Amino acid sequence: MANKLILACSECGSRNYSTQGKANGDGRLEIKKFCSTCNKHTVHKQTK
């Protein structure tokens, strides 16, 4: 079953994106996306 995952910027900590997916036990999802607060592309990590 797909859960709602929230992604936060690794530099400024703002929560910009949400997506659906499975939470795996290996680690947290990391995607490089655009942060409007930092005004550049940064790594966004899955939050709790």
Biopython code that builds the backbone (N, CA, C, O; Angstrom):
import numpy as np
from Bio.PDB.StructureBuilder import StructureBuilder

atoms = [
    (1, "MET", "N", (0.847, -1.181, 0.000)),
    (1, "MET", "CA", (0.000, 0.000, 0.000)),
    (1, "MET", "C", (0.888, 1.238, 0.000)),
    (1, "MET", "O", (1.888, 1.297, 0.715)),
    (2, "ALA", "N", (0.515, 2.217, -0.802)),
    (2, "ALA", "CA", (1.302, 3.446, -0.929)),
    (2, "ALA", "C", (0.973, 4.414, 0.206)),
    (2, "ALA", "O", (-0.192, 4.620, 0.545)),
    (3, "ASN", "N", (2.004, 4.996, 0.778)),
    (3, "ASN", "CA", (1.855, 5.982, 1.834)),
    (3, "ASN", "C", (2.239, 7.349, 1.299)),
    (3, "ASN", "O", (2.928, 7.455, 0.284)),
    (4, "LYS", "N", (1.793, 8.396, 1.984)),
    (4, "LYS", "CA", (2.175, 9.751, 1.622)),
    (4, "LYS", "C", (3.545, 10.042, 2.230)),
    (4, "LYS", "O", (3.717, 9.957, 3.446)),
    (5, "LEU", "N", (4.514, 10.384, 1.389)),
    (5, "LEU", "CA", (5.869, 10.687, 1.827)),
    (5, "LEU", "C", (6.113, 12.181, 1.661)),
    (5, "LEU", "O", (5.784, 12.751, 0.620)),
    (6, "ILE", "N", (6.685, 12.817, 2.676)),
    (6, "ILE", "CA", (6.981, 14.244, 2.631)),
    (6, "ILE", "C", (8.482, 14.408, 2.476)),
    (6, "ILE", "O", (9.260, 13.774, 3.189)),
    (7, "LEU", "N", (8.893, 15.269, 1.533)),
    (7, "LEU", "CA", (10.300, 15.498, 1.253)),
    (7, "LEU", "C", (10.707, 16.874, 1.751)),
    (7, "LEU", "O", (10.011, 17.860, 1.513)),
    (8, "ALA", "N", (11.854, 16.936, 2.453)),
    (8, "ALA", "CA", (12.362, 18.195, 2.994)),
    (8, "ALA", "C", (13.742, 18.462, 2.422)),
    (8, "ALA", "O", (14.513, 17.533, 2.178)),
    (9, "CYS", "N", (14.051, 19.728, 2.210)),
    (9, "CYS", "CA", (15.345, 20.153, 1.692)),
    (9, "CYS", "C", (16.422, 19.837, 2.725)),
    (9, "CYS", "O", (16.232, 20.076, 3.918)),
    (10, "SER", "N", (17.554, 19.299, 2.267)),
    (10, "SER", "CA", (18.630, 18.945, 3.194)),
    (10, "SER", "C", (19.417, 20.170, 3.659)),
    (10, "SER", "O", (20.101, 20.103, 4.680)),
    (11, "GLU", "N", (19.335, 21.287, 2.933)),
    (11, "GLU", "CA", (20.084, 22.488, 3.310)),
    (11, "GLU", "C", (19.295, 23.414, 4.227)),
    (11, "GLU", "O", (19.789, 23.807, 5.284)),
    (12, "CYS", "N", (18.073, 23.765, 3.832)),
    (12, "CYS", "CA", (17.310, 24.735, 4.626)),
    (12, "CYS", "C", (16.235, 24.082, 5.492)),
    (12, "CYS", "O", (15.754, 24.703, 6.440)),
    (13, "GLY", "N", (15.848, 22.836, 5.185)),
    (13, "GLY", "CA", (14.877, 22.121, 5.993)),
    (13, "GLY", "C", (13.424, 22.380, 5.643)),
    (13, "GLY", "O", (12.533, 21.853, 6.308)),
    (14, "SER", "N", (13.160, 23.178, 4.616)),
    (14, "SER", "CA", (11.762, 23.449, 4.257)),
    (14, "SER", "C", (11.155, 22.224, 3.579)),
    (14, "SER", "O", (11.817, 21.537, 2.801)),
    (15, "ARG", "N", (9.898, 21.964, 3.883)),
    (15, "ARG", "CA", (9.183, 20.807, 3.346)),
    (15, "ARG", "C", (8.422, 21.248, 2.107)),
    (15, "ARG", "O", (7.344, 21.834, 2.204)),
    (16, "ASN", "N", (8.990, 20.962, 0.942)),
    (16, "ASN", "CA", (8.475, 21.482, -0.319)),
    (16, "ASN", "C", (7.614, 20.498, -1.101)),
    (16, "ASN", "O", (6.685, 20.915, -1.792)),
    (17, "TYR", "N", (7.899, 19.218, -1.007)),
    (17, "TYR", "CA", (7.271, 18.246, -1.883)),
    (17, "TYR", "C", (6.641, 17.106, -1.089)),
    (17, "TYR", "O", (7.073, 16.784, 0.017)),
    (18, "SER", "N", (5.609, 16.503, -1.680)),
    (18, "SER", "CA", (5.025, 15.279, -1.145)),
    (18, "SER", "C", (4.786, 14.339, -2.310)),
    (18, "SER", "O", (4.468, 14.777, -3.416)),
    (19, "THR", "N", (4.938, 13.053, -2.063)),
    (19, "THR", "CA", (4.767, 12.037, -3.084)),
    (19, "THR", "C", (4.197, 10.786, -2.439)),
    (19, "THR", "O", (4.131, 10.687, -1.214)),
    (20, "GLN", "N", (3.790, 9.842, -3.254)),
    (20, "GLN", "CA", (3.280, 8.590, -2.739)),
    (20, "GLN", "C", (4.264, 7.487, -3.060)),
    (20, "GLN", "O", (4.848, 7.462, -4.144)),
    (21, "GLY", "N", (4.450, 6.574, -2.119)),
    (21, "GLY", "CA", (5.351, 5.455, -2.335)),
    (21, "GLY", "C", (5.370, 4.546, -1.139)),
    (21, "GLY", "O", (4.690, 4.788, -0.141)),
    (22, "LYS", "N", (6.154, 3.498, -1.246)),
    (22, "LYS", "CA", (6.284, 2.549, -0.154)),
    (22, "LYS", "C", (7.460, 2.940, 0.716)),
    (22, "LYS", "O", (8.527, 3.276, 0.203)),
    (23, "ALA", "N", (7.280, 2.900, 2.012)),
    (23, "ALA", "CA", (8.373, 3.150, 2.954)),
    (23, "ALA", "C", (9.156, 1.856, 3.090)),
    (23, "ALA", "O", (8.629, 0.851, 3.567)),
    (24, "ASN", "N", (10.425, 1.883, 2.669)),
    (24, "ASN", "CA", (11.244, 0.686, 2.768)),
    (24, "ASN", "C", (12.140, 0.771, 3.989)),
    (24, "ASN", "O", (12.415, 1.863, 4.485)),
    (25, "GLY", "N", (12.590, -0.359, 4.471)),
    (25, "GLY", "CA", (13.410, -0.425, 5.667)),
    (25, "GLY", "C", (14.878, -0.121, 5.408)),
    (25, "GLY", "O", (15.657, -0.009, 6.354)),
    (26, "ASP", "N", (15.271, 0.016, 4.143)),
    (26, "ASP", "CA", (16.675, 0.236, 3.799)),
    (26, "ASP", "C", (17.152, 1.629, 4.178)),
    (26, "ASP", "O", (18.314, 1.810, 4.542)),
    (27, "GLY", "N", (16.285, 2.593, 4.098)),
    (27, "GLY", "CA", (16.668, 3.966, 4.374)),
    (27, "GLY", "C", (15.603, 4.910, 3.859)),
    (27, "GLY", "O", (14.512, 4.493, 3.468)),
    (28, "ARG", "N", (15.932, 6.169, 3.866)),
    (28, "ARG", "CA", (14.959, 7.168, 3.437)),
    (28, "ARG", "C", (15.191, 7.544, 1.982)),
    (28, "ARG", "O", (16.308, 7.478, 1.467)),
    (29, "LEU", "N", (14.115, 7.937, 1.346)),
    (29, "LEU", "CA", (14.151, 8.327, -0.048)),
    (29, "LEU", "C", (14.907, 9.644, -0.194)),
    (29, "LEU", "O", (14.678, 10.574, 0.579)),
    (30, "GLU", "N", (15.804, 9.736, -1.173)),
    (30, "GLU", "CA", (16.546, 10.958, -1.451)),
    (30, "GLU", "C", (16.424, 11.270, -2.932)),
    (30, "GLU", "O", (16.776, 10.447, -3.777)),
    (31, "ILE", "N", (15.922, 12.467, -3.247)),
    (31, "ILE", "CA", (15.741, 12.903, -4.624)),
    (31, "ILE", "C", (16.285, 14.317, -4.758)),
    (31, "ILE", "O", (16.109, 15.141, -3.860)),
    (32, "LYS", "N", (16.946, 14.602, -5.875)),
    (32, "LYS", "CA", (17.436, 15.948, -6.126)),
    (32, "LYS", "C", (16.322, 16.732, -6.810)),
    (32, "LYS", "O", (15.919, 16.399, -7.925)),
    (33, "LYS", "N", (15.818, 17.785, -6.138)),
    (33, "LYS", "CA", (14.716, 18.593, -6.639)),
    (33, "LYS", "C", (15.025, 20.071, -6.421)),
    (33, "LYS", "O", (15.979, 20.416, -5.723)),
    (34, "PHE", "N", (14.210, 20.945, -7.024)),
    (34, "PHE", "CA", (14.397, 22.380, -6.887)),
    (34, "PHE", "C", (13.769, 22.874, -5.585)),
    (34, "PHE", "O", (12.618, 22.555, -5.287)),
    (35, "CYS", "N", (14.524, 23.648, -4.815)),
    (35, "CYS", "CA", (14.023, 24.260, -3.590)),
    (35, "CYS", "C", (13.795, 25.739, -3.858)),
    (35, "CYS", "O", (14.729, 26.454, -4.221)),
    (36, "SER", "N", (12.573, 26.202, -3.684)),
    (36, "SER", "CA", (12.257, 27.601, -3.948)),
    (36, "SER", "C", (12.813, 28.523, -2.872)),
    (36, "SER", "O", (13.020, 29.708, -3.135)),
    (37, "THR", "N", (13.062, 28.016, -1.669)),
    (37, "THR", "CA", (13.642, 28.827, -0.605)),
    (37, "THR", "C", (15.127, 29.068, -0.862)),
    (37, "THR", "O", (15.606, 30.194, -0.731)),
    (38, "CYS", "N", (15.852, 28.016, -1.227)),
    (38, "CYS", "CA", (17.284, 28.134, -1.540)),
    (38, "CYS", "C", (17.515, 28.667, -2.951)),
    (38, "CYS", "O", (18.591, 29.182, -3.254)),
    (39, "ASN", "N", (16.519, 28.545, -3.802)),
    (39, "ASN", "CA", (16.555, 28.981, -5.197)),
    (39, "ASN", "C", (17.608, 28.206, -6.008)),
    (39, "ASN", "O", (18.285, 28.776, -6.864)),
    (40, "LYS", "N", (17.736, 26.888, -5.724)),
    (40, "LYS", "CA", (18.645, 26.023, -6.466)),
    (40, "LYS", "C", (18.228, 24.572, -6.272)),
    (40, "LYS", "O", (17.376, 24.268, -5.437)),
    (41, "HIS", "N", (18.834, 23.680, -7.049)),
    (41, "HIS", "CA", (18.562, 22.255, -6.932)),
    (41, "HIS", "C", (19.357, 21.684, -5.768)),
    (41, "HIS", "O", (20.575, 21.850, -5.702)),
    (42, "THR", "N", (18.666, 21.009, -4.846)),
    (42, "THR", "CA", (19.293, 20.405, -3.681)),
    (42, "THR", "C", (18.726, 19.008, -3.469)),
    (42, "THR", "O", (17.723, 18.641, -4.081)),
    (43, "VAL", "N", (19.361, 18.241, -2.612)),
    (43, "VAL", "CA", (18.886, 16.907, -2.269)),
    (43, "VAL", "C", (17.739, 17.051, -1.270)),
    (43, "VAL", "O", (17.875, 17.734, -0.255)),
    (44, "HIS", "N", (16.619, 16.409, -1.561)),
    (44, "HIS", "CA", (15.467, 16.399, -0.665)),
    (44, "HIS", "C", (15.351, 15.005, -0.074)),
    (44, "HIS", "O", (15.375, 14.018, -0.809)),
    (45, "LYS", "N", (15.226, 14.911, 1.239)),
    (45, "LYS", "CA", (15.145, 13.636, 1.934)),
    (45, "LYS", "C", (13.763, 13.426, 2.522)),
    (45, "LYS", "O", (13.063, 14.384, 2.852)),
    (46, "GLN", "N", (13.381, 12.178, 2.648)),
    (46, "GLN", "CA", (12.103, 11.813, 3.237)),
    (46, "GLN", "C", (12.104, 12.116, 4.734)),
    (46, "GLN", "O", (13.066, 11.794, 5.431)),
    (47, "THR", "N", (11.040, 12.728, 5.228)),
    (47, "THR", "CA", (10.906, 13.022, 6.656)),
    (47, "THR", "C", (10.060, 11.949, 7.305)),
    (47, "THR", "O", (9.535, 11.068, 6.624)),
    (48, "LYS", "N", (9.926, 12.018, 8.613)),
    (48, "LYS", "CA", (9.123, 11.041, 9.353)),
    (48, "LYS", "C", (7.657, 11.262, 9.143)),
    (48, "LYS", "O", (6.837, 10.528, 9.694)),
]
sb = StructureBuilder()
sb.init_structure("model")
sb.init_model(0)
sb.init_chain("A")
sb.init_seg("    ")
for serial, (resi, resn, name, xyz) in enumerate(atoms, 1):
    if name == "N":
        sb.init_residue(resn, " ", resi, " ")
    sb.init_atom(name, np.array(xyz, "f"), 0.0, 1.0, " ", f" {name:<3s}", serial, name[0])
structure = sb.get_structure()
